[in-house]
Amino acid sequence: MNPAENYILQQPEPYKSILLELQVMIEHLLPTAELKYKYKIPFYYYKGKPFCYFNASHKKKFVDVGLVKGGEITVHTSHLVTKNRKQMASLRYKDVKHINQKIFFDVIKEAASLY
């Protein structure tokens, strides 16, 4: 098992369920994306470049899906968190049932189109 997968599987609930769901969704949508372990968190690379990361914030009680080119995304901007960031943006989830697949897929598709 690689360190990124180990990070996901070692998380307590609800973070583990959220991370597993997001992992399945990313890998379904972008089968060529490569999951690596960078900066002590799971980080997807797409077309050989940093694409997005997963960070379970236990203190703030959410999972952050940080998009490297998130500042360029134009769909569902009301769902993107950009506070104090110029280029990055993220989607945040507190529970697996709060993951809206359409919004997630739309955002990931547009982010991938920037590569």
C-alpha positions as a printed NumPy array, in Angstrom:
array([[  0.   ,   0.   ,   0.   ],
       [  1.377,   3.407,  -0.895],
       [  1.603,   6.203,   1.721],
       [ -1.28 ,   8.179,   0.161],
       [ -3.641,   5.207,   0.427],
       [ -2.383,   4.54 ,   3.938],
       [ -3.17 ,   8.182,   4.881],
       [ -6.756,   7.685,   3.679],
       [ -7.283,   4.33 ,   5.384],
       [ -5.816,   5.509,   8.699],
       [ -8.264,   8.408,   9.045],
       [-11.051,   8.151,  11.614],
       [-14.663,   8.464,  10.481],
       [-16.192,  10.456,   8.909],
       [-12.955,  11.521,   7.17 ],
       [-12.108,   8.054,   5.884],
       [-15.492,   7.583,   4.189],
       [-15.334,  11.04 ,   2.63 ],
       [-11.79 ,  10.483,   1.357],
       [-12.619,   7.052,  -0.075],
       [-15.66 ,   8.425,  -1.902],
       [-13.648,  11.316,  -3.331],
       [-10.852,   8.948,  -4.369],
       [-13.289,   6.739,  -6.281],
       [-14.844,   9.773,  -7.978],
       [-11.508,  11.281,  -9.061],
       [-10.191,   7.959, -10.351],
       [-13.439,   7.308, -12.234],
       [-13.373,  10.721, -13.88 ],
       [ -9.605,  10.91 , -14.459],
       [ -8.3  ,   7.333, -14.763],
       [ -4.83 ,   8.568, -15.749],
       [ -4.465,  10.724, -12.623],
       [ -1.699,   9.455, -10.373],
       [ -2.125,   9.428,  -6.588],
       [  1.094,  10.392,  -4.82 ],
       [  2.003,  11.317,  -1.257],
       [  3.344,  14.88 ,  -1.181],
       [  3.52 ,  17.39 ,   1.664],
       [  2.299,  14.601,   4.002],
       [ -1.091,  14.359,   2.231],
       [ -2.573,  12.533,  -0.799],
       [ -1.874,  14.585,  -3.92 ],
       [ -3.157,  13.767,  -7.383],
       [ -1.009,  14.51 , -10.401],
       [ -2.636,  14.871, -13.805],
       [ -0.628,  14.839, -17.011],
       [  2.469,  14.796, -14.825],
       [  1.595,  18.019, -12.98 ],
       [  0.131,  18.712,  -9.515],
       [ -3.669,  18.684,  -9.812],
       [ -5.426,  18.412,  -6.448],
       [ -4.885,  17.262,  -2.89 ],
       [ -6.955,  15.768,  -0.097],
       [ -6.49 ,  17.068,   3.426],
       [ -8.474,  15.851,   6.424],
       [ -8.62 ,  18.765,   8.838],
       [ -9.55 ,  17.213,  12.17 ],
       [ -9.332,  20.566,  13.93 ],
       [-11.755,  22.271,  11.514],
       [-13.772,  19.067,  10.954],
       [-13.787,  18.848,   7.147],
       [-12.008,  17.283,   4.203],
       [-10.465,  19.821,   1.881],
       [-10.102,  19.027,  -1.837],
       [ -7.569,  21.649,  -2.911],
       [ -7.382,  22.389,  -6.621],
       [ -4.063,  23.749,  -7.837],
       [ -5.673,  25.785, -10.638],
       [ -8.844,  26.41 ,  -8.654],
       [ -8.617,  30.158,  -9.108],
       [ -9.279,  29.636, -12.829],
       [-12.449,  27.577, -12.364],
       [-15.668,  29.289, -13.468],
       [-18.33 ,  26.67 , -12.597],
       [-19.983,  26.411,  -9.174],
       [-17.822,  29.201,  -7.781],
       [-20.189,  29.64 ,  -4.837],
       [-19.056,  26.182,  -3.655],
       [-15.341,  26.956,  -3.947],
       [-13.356,  28.273,  -1.   ],
       [-10.684,  30.75 ,  -2.054],
       [-10.159,  32.697,   1.188],
       [ -6.632,  34.156,   1.351],
       [ -5.59 ,  32.299,  -1.819],
       [ -4.707,  33.68 ,  -5.227],
       [ -4.512,  30.518,  -7.32 ],
       [ -5.827,  27.658,  -5.196],
       [ -9.467,  26.935,  -4.468],
       [-11.062,  24.033,  -2.674],
       [-14.23 ,  22.093,  -2.108],
       [-14.887,  21.156,   1.522],
       [-16.923,  18.301,   2.907],
       [-18.004,  17.535,   6.47 ],
       [-19.948,  14.373,   5.638],
       [-20.05 ,  11.936,   2.736],
       [-23.752,  12.667,   2.215],
       [-22.891,  16.319,   1.504],
       [-20.887,  15.411,  -1.606],
       [-22.873,  16.591,  -4.6  ],
       [-21.575,  14.43 ,  -7.459],
       [-22.681,  16.82 , -10.201],
       [-20.898,  19.785,  -8.63 ],
       [-17.794,  17.717,  -7.876],
       [-17.657,  16.249, -11.396],
       [-18.265,  19.64 , -13.051],
       [-15.478,  21.268, -11.024],
       [-13.013,  18.403, -11.6  ],
       [-13.795,  18.319, -15.338],
       [-13.171,  22.036, -15.693],
       [-10.005,  21.833, -13.588],
       [ -8.734,  18.973, -15.813],
       [ -9.475,  21.007, -18.942],
       [ -6.934,  23.588, -17.73 ],
       [ -4.102,  21.048, -18.184]])
